[in-house]
Amino acid sequence: MVAQLKSFLRENHMLVIALVVQAIAIVAYAVKLETRVSTMETRGAPHVAERLGKIDQRLTAMEGQLAEHEARINRMLGEILKDKRP
């Protein structure tokens, strides 16, 4: 069994090296990703909440304008339809 393992490693040493390097790269990427997530959780959360608050304010203002425009359109349609009636 040990002889077969040694033989396999001799024949495929480049494959083993490539797999080890790839595993190291994956671990390094995972650490980098976790660091970025941690940074976003600590620094980014208030910033994101502030942006969402501003977006919410804009949406509220646009909803108010939409209601005003809808009322104007309805009033204009009412006047147009009154003129068309015999």
C-alpha positions in Angstrom: 0.0 0.0 0.0 2.8 2.5 0.9 4.7 1.5 -2.2 1.7 2.2 -4.3 1.2 5.6 -2.7 4.9 6.5 -3.3 4.6 5.3 -6.9 1.5 7.4 -7.4 3.2 10.5 -5.9 6.3 10.0 -8.1 4.2 9.7 -11.3 1.8 12.5 -10.5 3.8 14.9 -8.4 2.9 17.9 -10.6 -0.8 17.1 -10.1 -0.4 16.9 -6.4 1.6 20.2 -6.3 -1.1 21.9 -8.4 -3.9 20.6 -6.1 -2.0 21.9 -3.0 -1.5 25.3 -4.6 -5.1 25.5 -5.6 -6.2 24.6 -2.1 -4.0 27.3 -0.6 -5.4 29.8 -3.1 -9.0 28.9 -2.1 -8.2 29.3 1.6 -6.6 32.7 0.9 -9.6 33.8 -1.1 -12.0 32.7 1.6 -10.0 34.7 4.2 -10.0 37.8 2.0 -13.7 37.4 1.4 -14.4 37.1 5.1 -12.3 40.2 5.8 -14.3 42.2 3.3 -17.6 41.0 4.8 -16.4 41.9 8.2 -15.4 45.3 7.0 -18.8 45.9 5.4 -20.5 44.8 8.6 -18.6 47.2 10.7 -18.1 50.2 8.4 -20.7 49.8 5.8 -23.8 49.2 7.8 -24.5 52.8 8.9 -23.7 54.1 5.4 -26.1 51.7 3.8 -28.8 52.5 6.3 -28.3 56.2 5.6 -28.6 55.6 1.8 -31.7 53.6 2.3 -33.2 56.3 4.4 -32.6 58.9 1.6 -34.1 56.6 -1.0 -37.1 56.1 1.2 -37.5 59.9 1.5 -37.3 60.3 -2.2 -39.9 57.6 -2.8 -42.2 59.2 -0.3 -41.8 62.6 -2.1 -42.4 60.9 -5.5 -45.5 59.2 -4.2 -46.9 62.6 -3.1 -46.2 64.0 -6.5 -47.8 61.0 -8.2 -51.0 61.6 -6.2 -51.0 65.3 -7.2 -50.5 64.4 -10.8 -53.2 61.8 -10.7 -55.6 64.3 -9.3 -54.8 66.8 -12.0 -55.2 64.2 -14.7 -58.5 63.1 -13.3 -59.7 66.8 -13.2 -58.6 67.4 -16.8 -60.3 64.2 -18.0 -63.4 65.3 -16.2 -63.4 68.6 -17.9 -62.7 67.0 -21.3 -65.5 64.5 -20.9 -67.9 67.2 -19.8 -67.3 69.1 -23.0 -67.9 65.9 -25.1 -71.3 65.1 -23.5 -74.4 66.5 -25.4 
